[in-house]
Amino acid sequence: MLKGSLIITTSPEIMGGTPVFAGTRVPAMTLFDYLKAGESIDDFLDGFPTVTREQVIALLEEVGKQRVG
């Protein structure tokens, strides 16, 4: 899932290789956990200020493209 992109990165030194938002230690899956729980993107961004709105939107757009195509 977008590993090595400017949105999501993985590294054995960061969170044991868990895919995280680039430049952060925030697992990408955390966003989806928030959304599944009925929380908003703003709630997520409030909880994880190192993640940008642009990263969240870009990730959701990429996932949407992969699901449709």
PQR file of N, CA, C, O and H, with PARSE charges and radii, in Angstrom:
ATOM      1  N   MET A   1       0.842  -1.189   0.000 -0.4000 1.5000
ATOM      2  CA  MET A   1       0.000   0.000   0.000 -0.0000 2.0000
ATOM      3  C   MET A   1       0.875   1.236   0.000  0.5500 1.7000
ATOM      4  O   MET A   1       1.269   1.703   1.069 -0.5500 1.4000
ATOM      5  N   LEU A   2       1.184   1.767  -1.132 -0.4000 1.5000
ATOM      6  CA  LEU A   2       1.882   3.042  -1.256 -0.0000 2.0000
ATOM      7  C   LEU A   2       3.220   3.095  -0.550  0.5500 1.7000
ATOM      8  O   LEU A   2       3.737   4.184  -0.299 -0.5500 1.4000
ATOM      9  H   LEU A   2       0.864   1.389  -2.000  0.4000 1.0000
ATOM     10  N   LYS A   3       3.795   1.945  -0.223 -0.4000 1.5000
ATOM     11  CA  LYS A   3       5.076   1.939   0.479 -0.0000 2.0000
ATOM     12  C   LYS A   3       6.132   2.624  -0.359  0.5500 1.7000
ATOM     13  O   LYS A   3       6.198   2.417  -1.571 -0.5500 1.4000
ATOM     14  H   LYS A   3       3.375   1.061  -0.427  0.4000 1.0000
ATOM     15  N   GLY A   4       6.961   3.439   0.277 -0.4000 1.5000
ATOM     16  CA  GLY A   4       8.020   4.128  -0.425 -0.0000 2.0000
ATOM     17  C   GLY A   4       7.552   5.379  -1.152  0.5500 1.7000
ATOM     18  O   GLY A   4       8.338   6.018  -1.851 -0.5500 1.4000
ATOM     19  H   GLY A   4       6.907   3.607   1.261  0.4000 1.0000
ATOM     20  N   SER A   5       6.288   5.734  -0.997 -0.4000 1.5000
ATOM     21  CA  SER A   5       5.782   6.935  -1.643 -0.0000 2.0000
ATOM     22  C   SER A   5       6.061   8.147  -0.757  0.5500 1.7000
ATOM     23  O   SER A   5       6.641   8.021   0.321 -0.5500 1.4000
ATOM     24  H   SER A   5       5.650   5.215  -0.430  0.4000 1.0000
ATOM     25  N   LEU A   6       5.646   9.307  -1.222 -0.4000 1.5000
ATOM     26  CA  LEU A   6       5.783  10.509  -0.407 -0.0000 2.0000
ATOM     27  C   LEU A   6       4.679  10.599   0.643  0.5500 1.7000
ATOM     28  O   LEU A   6       4.700  11.467   1.515 -0.5500 1.4000
ATOM     29  H   LEU A   6       5.175   9.409  -2.098  0.4000 1.0000
ATOM     30  N   ILE A   7       3.723   9.694   0.541 -0.4000 1.5000
ATOM     31  CA  ILE A   7       2.615   9.687   1.495 -0.0000 2.0000
ATOM     32  C   ILE A   7       2.911   8.720   2.634  0.5500 1.7000
ATOM     33  O   ILE A   7       2.784   9.065   3.809 -0.5500 1.4000
ATOM     34  H   ILE A   7       3.706   8.989  -0.168  0.4000 1.0000
ATOM     35  N   ILE A   8       3.301   7.517   2.271 -0.4000 1.5000
ATOM     36  CA  ILE A   8       3.543   6.443   3.234 -0.0000 2.0000
ATOM     37  C   ILE A   8       4.969   5.925   3.049  0.5500 1.7000
ATOM     38  O   ILE A   8       5.425   5.733   1.921 -0.5500 1.4000
ATOM     39  H   ILE A   8       3.404   7.237   1.316  0.4000 1.0000
ATOM     40  N   THR A   9       5.658   5.706   4.146 -0.4000 1.5000
ATOM     41  CA  THR A   9       6.994   5.125   4.083 -0.0000 2.0000
ATOM     42  C   THR A   9       7.094   3.971   5.063  0.5500 1.7000
ATOM     43  O   THR A   9       6.312   3.856   6.006 -0.5500 1.4000
ATOM     44  H   THR A   9       5.288   5.863   5.062  0.4000 1.0000
ATOM     45  N   THR A  10       8.075   3.124   4.814 -0.4000 1.5000
ATOM     46  CA  THR A  10       8.376   2.039   5.752 -0.0000 2.0000
ATOM     47  C   THR A  10       9.886   1.992   5.958  0.5500 1.7000
ATOM     48  O   THR A  10      10.671   2.234   5.042 -0.5500 1.4000
ATOM     49  H   THR A  10       8.711   3.218   4.047  0.4000 1.0000
ATOM     50  N   SER A  11      10.254   1.679   7.167 -0.4000 1.5000
ATOM     51  CA  SER A  11      11.662   1.520   7.510 -0.0000 2.0000
ATOM     52  C   SER A  11      11.737   0.618   8.732  0.5500 1.7000
ATOM     53  O   SER A  11      10.953   0.776   9.668 -0.5500 1.4000
ATOM     54  H   SER A  11       9.616   1.483   7.911  0.4000 1.0000
ATOM     55  N   PRO A  12      12.670  -0.322   8.734 -0.5600 1.5000
ATOM     56  CA  PRO A  12      12.798  -1.193   9.900  0.2800 2.0000
ATOM     57  C   PRO A  12      13.089  -0.405  11.183  0.5500 1.7000
ATOM     58  O   PRO A  12      12.784  -0.868  12.282 -0.5500 1.4000
ATOM     59  N   GLU A  13      13.678   0.785  11.038 -0.4000 1.5000
ATOM     60  CA  GLU A  13      14.018   1.594  12.208 -0.0000 2.0000
ATOM     61  C   GLU A  13      12.839   2.406  12.738  0.5500 1.7000
ATOM     62  O   GLU A  13      12.903   2.932  13.849 -0.5500 1.4000
ATOM     63  H   GLU A  13      13.925   1.161  10.145  0.4000 1.0000
ATOM     64  N   ILE A  14      11.771   2.514  11.961 -0.4000 1.5000
ATOM     65  CA  ILE A  14      10.608   3.307  12.382 -0.0000 2.0000
ATOM     66  C   ILE A  14       9.422   2.374  12.568  0.5500 1.7000
ATOM     67  O   ILE A  14       8.923   1.792  11.605 -0.5500 1.4000
ATOM     68  H   ILE A  14      11.719   2.087  11.058  0.4000 1.0000
ATOM     69  N   MET A  15       8.984   2.238  13.783 -0.4000 1.5000
ATOM     70  CA  MET A  15       7.822   1.422  14.123 -0.0000 2.0000
ATOM     71  C   MET A  15       7.948  -0.005  13.594  0.5500 1.7000
ATOM     72  O   MET A  15       6.953  -0.625  13.218 -0.5500 1.4000
ATOM     73  H   MET A  15       9.389   2.711  14.565  0.4000 1.0000
ATOM     74  N   GLY A  16       9.179  -0.522  13.567 -0.4000 1.5000
ATOM     75  CA  GLY A  16       9.415  -1.900  13.157 -0.0000 2.0000
ATOM     76  C   GLY A  16       8.998  -2.204  11.727  0.5500 1.7000
ATOM     77  O   GLY A  16       8.681  -3.348  11.401 -0.5500 1.4000
ATOM     78  H   GLY A  16       9.987  -0.018  13.873  0.4000 1.0000
ATOM     79  N   GLY A  17       8.996  -1.181  10.866 -0.4000 1.5000
ATOM     80  CA  GLY A  17       8.642  -1.394   9.468 -0.0000 2.0000
ATOM     81  C   GLY A  17       7.176  -1.203   9.149  0.5500 1.7000
ATOM     82  O   GLY A  17       6.761  -1.405   8.008 -0.5500 1.4000
ATOM     83  H   GLY A  17       9.254  -0.251  11.130  0.4000 1.0000
ATOM     84  N   THR A  18       6.378  -0.816  10.141 -0.4000 1.5000
ATOM     85  CA  THR A  18       4.962  -0.536   9.913 -0.0000 2.0000
ATOM     86  C   THR A  18       4.832   0.643   8.955  0.5500 1.7000
ATOM     87  O   THR A  18       5.553   1.629   9.113 -0.5500 1.4000
ATOM     88  H   THR A  18       6.715  -0.652  11.068  0.4000 1.0000
ATOM     89  N   PRO A  19       3.944   0.578   7.972 -0.5600 1.5000
ATOM     90  CA  PRO A  19       3.745   1.729   7.083  0.2800 2.0000
ATOM     91  C   PRO A  19       3.249   2.945   7.873  0.5500 1.7000
ATOM     92  O   PRO A  19       2.228   2.879   8.558 -0.5500 1.4000
ATOM     93  N   VAL A  20       3.978   4.037   7.767 -0.4000 1.5000
ATOM     94  CA  VAL A  20       3.643   5.261   8.493 -0.0000 2.0000
ATOM     95  C   VAL A  20       3.528   6.421   7.516  0.5500 1.7000
ATOM     96  O   VAL A  20       4.038   6.359   6.397 -0.5500 1.4000
ATOM     97  H   VAL A  20       4.808   4.090   7.211  0.4000 1.0000
ATOM     98  N   PHE A  21       2.856   7.477   7.949 -0.4000 1.5000
ATOM     99  CA  PHE A  21       2.827   8.700   7.155 -0.0000 2.0000
ATOM    100  C   PHE A  21       4.248   9.217   7.060  0.5500 1.7000
ATOM    101  O   PHE A  21       4.954   9.286   8.067 -0.5500 1.4000
ATOM    102  H   PHE A  21       2.442   7.528   8.858  0.4000 1.0000
ATOM    103  N   ALA A  22       4.677   9.583   5.852 -0.4000 1.5000
ATOM    104  CA  ALA A  22       6.045  10.044   5.614 -0.0000 2.0000
ATOM    105  C   ALA A  22       6.405  11.182   6.560  0.5500 1.7000
ATOM    106  O   ALA A  22       5.637  12.125   6.753 -0.5500 1.4000
ATOM    107  H   ALA A  22       4.104   9.527   5.035  0.4000 1.0000
ATOM    108  N   GLY A  23       7.600  11.068   7.145 -0.4000 1.5000
ATOM    109  CA  GLY A  23       8.094  12.104   8.044 -0.0000 2.0000
ATOM    110  C   GLY A  23       7.528  12.044   9.449  0.5500 1.7000
ATOM    111  O   GLY A  23       7.773  12.939  10.258 -0.5500 1.4000
ATOM    112  H   GLY A  23       8.224  10.302   6.988  0.4000 1.0000
ATOM    113  N   THR A  24       6.764  10.982   9.749 -0.4000 1.5000
ATOM    114  CA  THR A  24       6.161  10.834  11.078 -0.0000 2.0000
ATOM    115  C   THR A  24       6.386   9.415  11.586  0.5500 1.7000
ATOM    116  O   THR A  24       6.997   8.586  10.911 -0.5500 1.4000
ATOM    117  H   THR A  24       6.565  10.255   9.092  0.4000 1.0000
ATOM    118  N   ARG A  25       5.885   9.155  12.778 -0.4000 1.5000
ATOM    119  CA  ARG A  25       5.850   7.804  13.330 -0.0000 2.0000
ATOM    120  C   ARG A  25       4.398   7.346  13.492  0.5500 1.7000
ATOM    121  O   ARG A  25       4.105   6.462  14.297 -0.5500 1.4000
ATOM    122  H   ARG A  25       5.388   9.828  13.326  0.4000 1.0000
ATOM    123  N   VAL A  26       3.501   7.952  12.724 -0.4000 1.5000
ATOM    124  CA  VAL A  26       2.066   7.660  12.827 -0.0000 2.0000
ATOM    125  C   VAL A  26       1.689   6.593  11.804  0.5500 1.7000
ATOM    126  O   VAL A  26       1.764   6.838  10.600 -0.5500 1.4000
ATOM    127  H   VAL A  26       3.739   8.670  12.070  0.4000 1.0000
ATOM    128  N   PRO A  27       1.283   5.411  12.269 -0.5600 1.5000
ATOM    129  CA  PRO A  27       0.884   4.357  11.337  0.2800 2.0000
ATOM    130  C   PRO A  27      -0.294   4.795  10.469  0.5500 1.7000
ATOM    131  O   PRO A  27      -1.253   5.388  10.962 -0.5500 1.4000
ATOM    132  N   ALA A  28      -0.214   4.500   9.189 -0.4000 1.5000
ATOM    133  CA  ALA A  28      -1.299   4.846   8.269 -0.0000 2.0000
ATOM    134  C   ALA A  28      -2.599   4.178   8.699  0.5500 1.7000
ATOM    135  O   ALA A  28      -3.676   4.757   8.553 -0.5500 1.4000
ATOM    136  H   ALA A  28       0.565   4.018   8.788  0.4000 1.0000
ATOM    137  N   MET A  29      -2.503   2.978   9.221 -0.4000 1.5000
ATOM    138  CA  MET A  29      -3.700   2.242   9.632 -0.0000 2.0000
ATOM    139  C   MET A  29      -4.475   2.995  10.718  0.5500 1.7000
ATOM    140  O   MET A  29      -5.685   2.814  10.852 -0.5500 1.4000
ATOM    141  H   MET A  29      -1.629   2.507   9.339  0.4000 1.0000
ATOM    142  N   THR A  30      -3.792   3.826  11.483 -0.4000 1.5000
ATOM    143  CA  THR A  30      -4.465   4.588  12.533 -0.0000 2.0000
ATOM    144  C   THR A  30      -5.543   5.482  11.943  0.5500 1.7000
ATOM    145  O   THR A  30      -6.602   5.648  12.548 -0.5500 1.4000
ATOM    146  H   THR A  30      -2.809   3.973  11.374  0.4000 1.0000
ATOM    147  N   LEU A  31      -5.295   6.062  10.774 -0.4000 1.5000
ATOM    148  CA  LEU A  31      -6.311   6.892  10.122 -0.0000 2.0000
ATOM    149  C   LEU A  31      -7.557   6.063   9.852  0.5500 1.7000
ATOM    150  O   LEU A  31      -8.672   6.495  10.145 -0.5500 1.4000
ATOM    151  H   LEU A  31      -4.434   5.928  10.283  0.4000 1.0000
ATOM    152  N   PHE A  32      -7.368   4.871   9.293 -0.4000 1.5000
ATOM    153  CA  PHE A  32      -8.520   4.035   8.970 -0.0000 2.0000
ATOM    154  C   PHE A  32      -9.247   3.565  10.227  0.5500 1.7000
ATOM    155  O   PHE A  32     -10.469   3.415  10.216 -0.5500 1.4000
ATOM    156  H   PHE A  32      -6.462   4.521   9.055  0.4000 1.0000
ATOM    157  N   ASP A  33      -8.508   3.333  11.305 -0.4000 1.5000
ATOM    158  CA  ASP A  33      -9.142   2.982  12.581 -0.0000 2.0000
ATOM    159  C   ASP A  33     -10.028   4.132  13.066  0.5500 1.7000
ATOM    160  O   ASP A  33     -11.146   3.907  13.531 -0.5500 1.4000
ATOM    161  H   ASP A  33      -7.516   3.455  11.314  0.4000 1.0000
ATOM    162  N   TYR A  34      -9.529   5.352  12.957 -0.4000 1.5000
ATOM    163  CA  TYR A  34     -10.313   6.521  13.350 -0.0000 2.0000
ATOM    164  C   TYR A  34     -11.585   6.620  12.516  0.5500 1.7000
ATOM    165  O   TYR A  34     -12.678   6.803  13.052 -0.5500 1.4000
ATOM    166  H   TYR A  34      -8.621   5.535  12.580  0.4000 1.0000
ATOM    167  N   LEU A  35     -11.431   6.498  11.206 -0.4000 1.5000
ATOM    168  CA  LEU A  35     -12.587   6.638  10.320 -0.0000 2.0000
ATOM    169  C   LEU A  35     -13.608   5.532  10.553  0.5500 1.7000
ATOM    170  O   LEU A  35     -14.812   5.787  10.533 -0.5500 1.4000
ATOM    171  H   LEU A  35     -10.543   6.350  10.771  0.4000 1.0000
ATOM    172  N   LYS A  36     -13.138   4.302  10.774 -0.4000 1.5000
ATOM    173  CA  LYS A  36     -14.057   3.184  11.048 -0.0000 2.0000
ATOM    174  C   LYS A  36     -14.824   3.401  12.338  0.5500 1.7000
ATOM    175  O   LYS A  36     -15.965   2.960  12.474 -0.5500 1.4000
ATOM    176  H   LYS A  36     -12.160   4.095  10.790  0.4000 1.0000
ATOM    177  N   ALA A  37     -14.189   4.089  13.291 -0.4000 1.5000
ATOM    178  CA  ALA A  37     -14.826   4.352  14.586 -0.0000 2.0000
ATOM    179  C   ALA A  37     -15.786   5.541  14.518  0.5500 1.7000
ATOM    180  O   ALA A  37     -16.401   5.901  15.522 -0.5500 1.4000
ATOM    181  H   ALA A  37     -13.262   4.448  13.180  0.4000 1.0000
ATOM    182  N   GLY A  38     -15.914   6.152  13.335 -0.4000 1.5000
ATOM    183  CA  GLY A  38     -16.838   7.265  13.187 -0.0000 2.0000
ATOM    184  C   GLY A  38     -16.226   8.629  13.473  0.5500 1.7000
ATOM    185  O   GLY A  38     -16.927   9.641  13.507 -0.5500 1.4000
ATOM    186  H   GLY A  38     -15.414   5.860  12.520  0.4000 1.0000
ATOM    187  N   GLU A  39     -14.917   8.647  13.679 -0.4000 1.5000
ATOM    188  CA  GLU A  39     -14.230   9.919  13.925 -0.0000 2.0000
ATOM    189  C   GLU A  39     -14.008  10.629  12.593  0.5500 1.7000
ATOM    190  O   GLU A  39     -14.029  10.006  11.532 -0.5500 1.4000
ATOM    191  H   GLU A  39     -14.347   7.826  13.651  0.4000 1.0000
ATOM    192  N   SER A  40     -13.798  11.930  12.666 -0.4000 1.5000
ATOM    193  CA  SER A  40     -13.581  12.705  11.448 -0.0000 2.0000
ATOM    194  C   SER A  40     -12.087  12.841  11.152  0.5500 1.7000
ATOM    195  O   SER A  40     -11.239  12.522  11.986 -0.5500 1.4000
ATOM    196  H   SER A  40     -13.781  12.436  13.528  0.4000 1.0000
ATOM    197  N   ILE A  41     -11.791  13.317   9.955 -0.4000 1.5000
ATOM    198  CA  ILE A  41     -10.396  13.607   9.600 -0.0000 2.0000
ATOM    199  C   ILE A  41      -9.847  14.660  10.546  0.5500 1.7000
ATOM    200  O   ILE A  41      -8.693  14.572  10.965 -0.5500 1.4000
ATOM    201  H   ILE A  41     -12.480  13.575   9.277  0.4000 1.0000
ATOM    202  N   ASP A  42     -10.657  15.656  10.890 -0.4000 1.5000
ATOM    203  CA  ASP A  42     -10.199  16.690  11.830 -0.0000 2.0000
ATOM    204  C   ASP A  42      -9.843  16.091  13.188  0.5500 1.7000
ATOM    205  O   ASP A  42      -8.859  16.499  13.806 -0.5500 1.4000
ATOM    206  H   ASP A  42     -11.594  15.728  10.549  0.4000 1.0000
ATOM    207  N   ASP A  43     -10.639  15.123  13.658 -0.4000 1.5000
ATOM    208  CA  ASP A  43     -10.321  14.454  14.927 -0.0000 2.0000
ATOM    209  C   ASP A  43      -8.961  13.778  14.831  0.5500 1.7000
ATOM    210  O   ASP A  43      -8.141  13.875  15.744 -0.5500 1.4000
ATOM    211  H   ASP A  43     -11.438  14.792  13.156  0.4000 1.0000
ATOM    212  N   PHE A  44      -8.730  13.089  13.713 -0.4000 1.5000
ATOM    213  CA  PHE A  44      -7.455  12.410  13.513 -0.0000 2.0000
ATOM    214  C   PHE A  44      -6.309  13.421  13.515  0.5500 1.7000
ATOM    215  O   PHE A  44      -5.305  13.224  14.200 -0.5500 1.4000
ATOM    216  H   PHE A  44      -9.396  13.010  12.971  0.4000 1.0000
ATOM    217  N   LEU A  45      -6.461  14.499  12.752 -0.4000 1.5000
ATOM    218  CA  LEU A  45      -5.402  15.510  12.665 -0.0000 2.0000
ATOM    219  C   LEU A  45      -5.152  16.187  14.011  0.5500 1.7000
ATOM    220  O   LEU A  45      -4.015  16.538  14.325 -0.5500 1.4000
ATOM    221  H   LEU A  45      -7.277  14.658  12.195  0.4000 1.0000
ATOM    222  N   ASP A  46      -6.199  16.372  14.802 -0.4000 1.5000
ATOM    223  CA  ASP A  46      -6.024  16.938  16.152 -0.0000 2.0000
ATOM    224  C   ASP A  46      -5.182  16.008  17.014  0.5500 1.7000
ATOM    225  O   ASP A  46      -4.355  16.462  17.805 -0.5500 1.4000
ATOM    226  H   ASP A  46      -7.123  16.087  14.547  0.4000 1.0000
ATOM    227  N   GLY A  47      -5.396  14.709  16.860 -0.4000 1.5000
ATOM    228  CA  GLY A  47      -4.668  13.725  17.658 -0.0000 2.0000
ATOM    229  C   GLY A  47      -3.250  13.477  17.165  0.5500 1.7000
ATOM    230  O   GLY A  47      -2.392  13.037  17.929 -0.5500 1.4000
ATOM    231  H   GLY A  47      -6.067  14.340  16.217  0.4000 1.0000
ATOM    232  N   PHE A  48      -3.004  13.758  15.891 -0.4000 1.5000
ATOM    233  CA  PHE A  48      -1.701  13.479  15.282 -0.0000 2.0000
ATOM    234  C   PHE A  48      -1.250  14.687  14.461  0.5500 1.7000
ATOM    235  O   PHE A  48      -1.283  14.651  13.231 -0.5500 1.4000
ATOM    236  H   PHE A  48      -3.702  14.116  15.271  0.4000 1.0000
ATOM    237  N   PRO A  49      -0.832  15.750  15.136 -0.5600 1.5000
ATOM    238  CA  PRO A  49      -0.506  17.002  14.449  0.2800 2.0000
ATOM    239  C   PRO A  49       0.701  16.924  13.510  0.5500 1.7000
ATOM    240  O   PRO A  49       0.924  17.848  12.728 -0.5500 1.4000
ATOM    241  N   THR A  50       1.480  15.848  13.570 -0.4000 1.5000
ATOM    242  CA  THR A  50       2.615  15.720  12.646 -0.0000 2.0000
ATOM    243  C   THR A  50       2.171  15.278  11.253  0.5500 1.7000
ATOM    244  O   THR A  50       2.935  15.379  10.294 -0.5500 1.4000
ATOM    245  H   THR A  50       1.299  15.097  14.205  0.4000 1.0000
ATOM    246  N   VAL A  51       0.940  14.789  11.143 -0.4000 1.5000
ATOM    247  CA  VAL A  51       0.388  14.385   9.851 -0.0000 2.0000
ATOM    248  C   VAL A  51      -0.341  15.594   9.258  0.5500 1.7000
ATOM    249  O   VAL A  51      -1.065  16.295   9.965 -0.5500 1.4000
ATOM    250  H   VAL A  51       0.319  14.706  11.923  0.4000 1.0000
ATOM    251  N   THR A  52      -0.148  15.831   7.970 -0.4000 1.5000
ATOM    252  CA  THR A  52      -0.814  16.968   7.327 -0.0000 2.0000
ATOM    253  C   THR A  52      -2.124  16.538   6.685  0.5500 1.7000
ATOM    254  O   THR A  52      -2.320  15.370   6.348 -0.5500 1.4000
ATOM    255  H   THR A  52       0.439  15.262   7.395  0.4000 1.0000
ATOM    256  N   ARG A  53      -2.996  17.488   6.529 -0.4000 1.5000
ATOM    257  CA  ARG A  53      -4.264  17.231   5.845 -0.0000 2.0000
ATOM    258  C   ARG A  53      -3.994  16.743   4.410  0.5500 1.7000
ATOM    259  O   ARG A  53      -4.701  15.877   3.895 -0.5500 1.4000
ATOM    260  H   ARG A  53      -2.837  18.437   6.803  0.4000 1.0000
ATOM    261  N   GLU A  54      -2.966  17.311   3.784 -0.4000 1.5000
ATOM    262  CA  GLU A  54      -2.625  16.913   2.422 -0.0000 2.0000
ATOM    263  C   GLU A  54      -2.241  15.438   2.352  0.5500 1.7000
ATOM    264  O   GLU A  54      -2.598  14.747   1.398 -0.5500 1.4000
ATOM    265  H   GLU A  54      -2.392  18.015   4.203  0.4000 1.0000
ATOM    266  N   GLN A  55      -1.510  14.953   3.366 -0.4000 1.5000
ATOM    267  CA  GLN A  55      -1.144  13.532   3.395 -0.0000 2.0000
ATOM    268  C   GLN A  55      -2.387  12.659   3.520  0.5500 1.7000
ATOM    269  O   GLN A  55      -2.511  11.643   2.838 -0.5500 1.4000
ATOM    270  H   GLN A  55      -1.220  15.515   4.141  0.4000 1.0000
ATOM    271  N   VAL A  56      -3.302  13.058   4.391 -0.4000 1.5000
ATOM    272  CA  VAL A  56      -4.522  12.277   4.604 -0.0000 2.0000
ATOM    273  C   VAL A  56      -5.338  12.218   3.312  0.5500 1.7000
ATOM    274  O   VAL A  56      -5.771  11.145   2.893 -0.5500 1.4000
ATOM    275  H   VAL A  56      -3.202  13.884   4.946  0.4000 1.0000
ATOM    276  N   ILE A  57      -5.542  13.370   2.689 -0.4000 1.5000
ATOM    277  CA  ILE A  57      -6.335  13.414   1.464 -0.0000 2.0000
ATOM    278  C   ILE A  57      -5.662  12.595   0.366  0.5500 1.7000
ATOM    279  O   ILE A  57      -6.331  11.842  -0.343 -0.5500 1.4000
ATOM    280  H   ILE A  57      -5.191  14.242   3.029  0.4000 1.0000
ATOM    281  N   ALA A  58      -4.353  12.735   0.220 -0.4000 1.5000
ATOM    282  CA  ALA A  58      -3.630  11.989  -0.807 -0.0000 2.0000
ATOM    283  C   ALA A  58      -3.753  10.483  -0.576  0.5500 1.7000
ATOM    284  O   ALA A  58      -3.944   9.724  -1.527 -0.5500 1.4000
ATOM    285  H   ALA A  58      -3.810  13.347   0.795  0.4000 1.0000
ATOM    286  N   LEU A  59      -3.646  10.050   0.668 -0.4000 1.5000
ATOM    287  CA  LEU A  59      -3.782   8.622   0.974 -0.0000 2.0000
ATOM    288  C   LEU A  59      -5.175   8.133   0.625  0.5500 1.7000
ATOM    289  O   LEU A  59      -5.325   7.095  -0.020 -0.5500 1.4000
ATOM    290  H   LEU A  59      -3.490  10.666   1.441  0.4000 1.0000
ATOM    291  N   LEU A  60      -6.190   8.863   1.042 -0.4000 1.5000
ATOM    292  CA  LEU A  60      -7.562   8.445   0.761 -0.0000 2.0000
ATOM    293  C   LEU A  60      -7.830   8.422  -0.743  0.5500 1.7000
ATOM    294  O   LEU A  60      -8.528   7.532  -1.227 -0.5500 1.4000
ATOM    295  H   LEU A  60      -6.068   9.705   1.566  0.4000 1.0000
ATOM    296  N   GLU A  61      -7.291   9.380  -1.483 -0.4000 1.5000
ATOM    297  CA  GLU A  61      -7.463   9.385  -2.927 -0.0000 2.0000
ATOM    298  C   GLU A  61      -6.786   8.173  -3.567  0.5500 1.7000
ATOM    299  O   GLU A  61      -7.354   7.535  -4.453 -0.5500 1.4000
ATOM    300  H   GLU A  61      -6.724  10.104  -1.089  0.4000 1.0000
ATOM    301  N   GLU A  62      -5.575   7.861  -3.115 -0.4000 1.5000
ATOM    302  CA  GLU A  62      -4.858   6.698  -3.676 -0.0000 2.0000
ATOM    303  C   GLU A  62      -5.584   5.400  -3.375  0.5500 1.7000
ATOM    304  O   GLU A  62      -5.695   4.534  -4.243 -0.5500 1.4000
ATOM    305  H   GLU A  62      -5.114   8.379  -2.394  0.4000 1.0000
ATOM    306  N   VAL A  63      -6.076   5.256  -2.160 -0.4000 1.5000
ATOM    307  CA  VAL A  63      -6.788   4.041  -1.794 -0.0000 2.0000
ATOM    308  C   VAL A  63      -8.072   3.946  -2.624  0.5500 1.7000
ATOM    309  O   VAL A  63      -8.454   2.863  -3.067 -0.5500 1.4000
ATOM    310  H   VAL A  63      -5.985   5.959  -1.454  0.4000 1.0000
ATOM    311  N   GLY A  64      -8.728   5.078  -2.826 -0.4000 1.5000
ATOM    312  CA  GLY A  64      -9.937   5.085  -3.641 -0.0000 2.0000
ATOM    313  C   GLY A  64      -9.660   4.663  -5.064  0.5500 1.7000
ATOM    314  O   GLY A  64     -10.455   3.933  -5.656 -0.5500 1.4000
ATOM    315  H   GLY A  64      -8.418   5.958  -2.466  0.4000 1.0000
ATOM    316  N   LYS A  65      -8.552   5.105  -5.626 -0.4000 1.5000
ATOM    317  CA  LYS A  65      -8.169   4.721  -6.995 -0.0000 2.0000
ATOM    318  C   LYS A  65      -7.916   3.216  -7.079  0.5500 1.7000
ATOM    319  O   LYS A  65      -8.316   2.563  -8.043 -0.5500 1.4000
ATOM    320  H   LYS A  65      -7.906   5.698  -5.145  0.4000 1.0000
ATOM    321  N   GLN A  66      -7.256   2.679  -6.071 -0.4000 1.5000
ATOM    322  CA  GLN A  66      -6.909   1.255  -6.082 -0.0000 2.0000
ATOM    323  C   GLN A  66      -8.163   0.399  -5.949  0.5500 1.7000
ATOM    324  O   GLN A  66      -8.239  -0.679  -6.537 -0.5500 1.4000
ATOM    325  H   GLN A  66      -6.932   3.209  -5.288  0.4000 1.0000
ATOM    326  N   ARG A  67      -9.129   0.860  -5.196 -0.4000 1.5000
ATOM    327  CA  ARG A  67     -10.357   0.087  -5.004 -0.0000 2.0000
ATOM    328  C   ARG A  67     -11.217   0.104  -6.251  0.5500 1.7000
ATOM    329  O   ARG A  67     -11.888  -0.883  -6.555 -0.5500 1.4000
ATOM    330  H   ARG A  67      -9.067   1.737  -4.718  0.4000 1.0000
ATOM    331  N   VAL A  68     -11.206   1.222  -6.982 -0.4000 1.5000
ATOM    332  CA  VAL A  68     -12.035   1.351  -8.172 -0.0000 2.0000
ATOM    333  C   VAL A  68     -11.388   0.648  -9.351  0.5500 1.7000
ATOM    334  O   VAL A  68     -12.058  -0.045 -10.117 -0.5500 1.4000
ATOM    335  H   VAL A  68     -10.661   2.023  -6.735  0.4000 1.0000
ATOM    336  N   GLY A  69     -10.072   0.831  -9.492 -0.4000 1.5000
ATOM    337  CA  GLY A  69      -9.363   0.291 -10.653 -0.0000 2.0000
ATOM    338  C   GLY A  69      -8.963  -1.099 -10.443  0.5500 1.7000
ATOM    339  O   GLY A  69      -8.355  -1.707 -11.323 -0.5500 1.4000
ATOM    340  H   GLY A  69      -9.528   1.394  -8.870  0.4000 1.0000
TER
END
